[in-house]
Amino acid sequence: MIEKYKHIIWDWNGTLFNDVDLCLSIINRILSYQSIQPLSKEKYLEIFTFPVERYYAEAGLDFSLYSFEKLGSDWMNEYENRKHECKLYNSAPYLLKIFSEEGIGQSILSAYSQDSLEQMVNKYGISDYFMNLAGLDHIYATSKLELGKELIKKLAPTDHEILLIGDTIHDFEVAAEIGADCVLIAEGHQSKARLLKCGVPVFDSLNHFTNTLK
């Protein structure tokens, strides 16, 4: 299956980098500003979406009390202070290595800020695997569609040469827009039930995906 692809585009948060529990912890602290009941993990996986402003509203936050910009800034400040509590998913280094050994190019396309993305990829010693690191120029996790379009121009593929691996419906939407195939991993920021509606292969975990390649 994987041999037909010349390039893999990876999502970062929730796909290569396991930050789901941290993100849930932070949003629940943000919800406490307005005395809103904390989210269960199941509820979080059902409402998380892009742009995150929509997800904040779905969680019950009232932007007339605290602006989205204020909430987003507070969220990101805590995330940056605590991100080192998280790790790569166990299979991530192995997959990056075997794809590289197969001569398949790799890039990251992320709604994370560019500077922070570069810092984290360097921290884990995996920067040499990637031809491109494409992150946003701000902290508010809006759509990464335009970034995807710019990246695809650099890669200049023919049809079905690129596979995007992500953990959200937004990853599927970006893949469809830029003409890439898509695989979704259901141990990130959205539930498997939601991902299955996209009609592309969905794997329970990165380990599960890895096992299909052996």
Salt bridges, closest charged atoms under 4 A:
ASP11 OD1 - LYS144 NZ 2.77
ASP19 OD1 - HIS189 NE2 2.77
ASP21 OD1 - LYS41 NZ 3.12
ASP74 OD2 - LYS70 NZ 3.02
GLU78 OE1 - ARG29 NE 2.20
GLU78 OE2 - ARG82 NH1 2.79
GLU80 OE1 - LYS83 NZ 2.54
GLU85 OE2 - ARG82 NE 2.92
GLU101 OE2 - LYS97 NZ 2.56
GLU146 OE2 - LYS149 NZ 3.62
GLU150 OE2 - LYS153 NZ 3.45
GLU161 OE2 - LYS6 NZ 3.21
ASP171 OD1 - LYS144 NZ 2.67
GLU173 OE1 - HIS170 ND1 3.55
ASP181 OD2 - LYS4 NZ 3.87
ASP181 OD1 - HIS160 ND1 2.78
ASP204 OD1 - LYS192 NZ 2.62
